[in-house]
Each structure stands twice: as structure tokens, then as C-alpha cells.
Amino acid sequence: MEQKVNVRVLLDKVKNKVVFVEAGGDFVDILLSFLTLPMAKIIRLINTCHDGPPLGKLGSLCNLYQSLLNIDPVHLSGDQCKDMLITPRNQSEVMCKKLKINIDNAEQLSYFLCRGCCSGLSTKKDTMCSCGDLMNKKIEVKEDSDITAGEYEGVFVTASASFLVTDDLCIRENSVRASVDILSKLGIKDIKKIDSLSRSFGLKEISPCIYWELYHVKPCLLSATT
């Protein structure tokens, strides 16, 4: 069964615009997990989106990524060098597995040792060891059952926390003062013009939106809730 996170959306009925979202720690944890993604992984995922913009329109870093793809392997220190740069591992992927919805659904991490000195450890097969041999001896590492159980208990924020998230992804603690402050900044004085809606987010809704949001080429993730 697909995991879903529920939020309450406050909508400006006149402008048909999200004022803010009331969300628990599970939703905010997912938003914060965007910050753990390596740049190359973001670029690669944008490029694989069906509606994604051409890489050339996403800035110089995308040109750098494309240049690496085009470089002849003979000019690189080894095949594993290109692989490490194109498909980098998320250093927080173990924590992200505890999220209700993990957008970084990478394959299980593998570890490799050198068959000679065994002084090095790599997550990429055939990486050059300091002794000159290749690290290609795979070792099995059993994951913590608490991590793989899929039970959400809070990752970056506490599970019981409550937040307000505006449509530009600013996060604030859920309080009356914060609510009034947001309404005031938006010039909303009549609360009768505010509607409240319940929305559910799954991987299908969240995954493509973050890549658009990072490059400001489509409406915000939260605006899509309407």
C-alpha cells in the first residue's frame, strides 16, 4: 500500500492561491530531505522526468554534468570515476529510508574491499585502492531492522511537531502568531475569504514537483495541491 501524508491547506478563495499548509513532522521531514540530495542526482532526475526541461536550460552545472557524460573514458582515471560523479550516493540515505515517503529510492548500498591490503572501503566497485589494486571484493552489511521496518518516528524533526509551510517552502512552527503574521504579509484581512482543504501527498505527487521547484520553472509544489 502506498504511503501518504496528510496536510491541511488554507486557500485564498479570491486569488485561488495557497496561503499556507498546516503539516506534521512527516511532511516537513520529506521537504527537508530535498536538501540531502547530491546535485548530480537532482540533475539526473530532472533529465529523466517526462515533462522535464532540456538540460541546457537549467544552468551551467547541468552543462558540466552533460560534459562529463560526453568525455571519452580514456581521459578519466577509471570507469568508476564517471560513475561516482554521475550517480553519487546520498550521505543521508540511511536516515531517508525512515521517511514516510523517500524520494531518493536508490538501490541498497554495497561495499567493496581491496583483496590485497584491505585498508580501504568503497561504495563503488573497482575503485582504486591506495595500494594500487582495485576494490572489487564485495562484503555484505546487514541493515538495522529498525531502519528498514518502515515505521516513521521522526527523522529531521520530531514526529509530533506541527508546522506552517508557505507556498515558497518557508517553514515555521505552527502558532497563532505565525498564522497572523503570514496573513498580514499577504494583505489578507478577511478570514471569510480563506478556505480550508484536506490533501494527501504520495510519491507520485511529490517526486516531480521538487525538481520543478528547485529551478523555478513551474508552479510551486504546494500550489499544485489546488
URBEL-V869765 format. One record per backbone hydrogen bond with DSSP energy under -1.0 kcal/mol. NH is the residue of the N-H (numbers start at 1). CO is the residue of the C=O. E is the energy in kcal/mol with one decimal. If there is no record, write none. Layout:
NH & CO & E
NH & CO & E
This chain:
5 & 201 & -2.2
7 & 199 & -2.5
8 & 22 & -2.4
9 & 197 & -3.4
10 & 20 & -2.7
11 & 195 & -3.2
12 & 17 & -3.2
13 & 193 & -2.7
16 & 12 & -1.7
17 & 12 & -1.2
19 & 10 & -3.1
20 & 10 & -1.0
21 & 165 & -2.1
22 & 8 & -3.2
23 & 163 & -2.4
25 & 161 & -1.0
28 & 24 & -1.8
29 & 25 & -2.5
30 & 26 & -1.3
31 & 27 & -1.9
32 & 28 & -2.7
33 & 29 & -1.5
34 & 31 & -1.3
35 & 32 & -1.3
36 & 33 & -1.4
37 & 34 & -1.1
42 & 38 & -1.8
43 & 39 & -2.5
44 & 40 & -2.4
45 & 41 & -2.3
46 & 42 & -2.3
47 & 43 & -2.2
48 & 44 & -1.1
49 & 46 & -1.1
52 & 49 & -1.4
57 & 54 & -1.9
58 & 55 & -2.0
63 & 59 & -1.2
64 & 60 & -2.3
65 & 61 & -2.1
66 & 62 & -2.5
67 & 63 & -2.4
68 & 64 & -1.8
69 & 65 & -1.7
70 & 66 & -1.4
75 & 72 & -2.5
76 & 73 & -1.8
81 & 78 & -1.2
83 & 79 & -1.6
84 & 80 & -2.5
85 & 81 & -1.6
86 & 82 & -2.6
87 & 83 & -2.5
93 & 90 & -1.9
96 & 92 & -2.3
97 & 93 & -1.2
98 & 95 & -1.8
99 & 96 & -1.5
105 & 103 & -1.3
106 & 104 & -2.0
112 & 122 & -3.0
113 & 137 & -2.7
122 & 112 & -2.2
126 & 135 & -2.5
127 & 124 & -1.1
129 & 133 & -3.5
132 & 129 & -1.6
135 & 127 & -2.7
136 & 134 & -1.2
137 & 113 & -2.4
139 & 111 & -2.2
147 & 144 & -1.0
148 & 144 & -1.7
161 & 158 & -1.5
163 & 23 & -3.1
164 & 172 & -3.3
165 & 21 & -2.3
166 & 170 & -2.2
169 & 166 & -2.0
172 & 164 & -2.7
174 & 162 & -2.1
179 & 175 & -2.2
180 & 176 & -2.7
181 & 177 & -2.2
182 & 178 & -2.2
183 & 179 & -2.3
184 & 180 & -2.5
185 & 181 & -2.2
186 & 182 & -1.5
187 & 184 & -1.2
188 & 183 & -2.7
193 & 190 & -1.8
194 & 191 & -1.6
195 & 11 & -2.9
197 & 9 & -2.8
199 & 7 & -2.3
201 & 5 & -2.7
206 & 202 & -2.0
207 & 203 & -2.4
210 & 206 & -1.5
212 & 208 & -1.4
213 & 209 & -2.6
214 & 210 & -2.3
217 & 212 & -1.4
224 & 220 & -1.2
225 & 222 & -1.6
226 & 223 & -1.4
